[in-house]
Amino acid sequence: MSPTRQPARPSGRRSAPHLTEALTTLAATGIIADQPVEPLARLLSGAMNEAALWIARGGDPQAAEQALDRLLTGLRTTA
């Protein structure tokens, strides 16, 4: 019998380039302000990781989603 293989989980190393790429596109198209995206990607990734841990410990997923929505909405340009 072969061992059960666990699905791969995205790690910071694998997901960070995707987040950086998305933020770069958003900045290039004027959806968010033009800014250094690497630190922004790290900050957002850390916040989302902490939220996931909080939810795993019994935090409210809907409250986390609402907070993330407000955070991301704040990044949008007003143009």
Beta strands, then each sheet from edge to edge (+ up, - down):
end
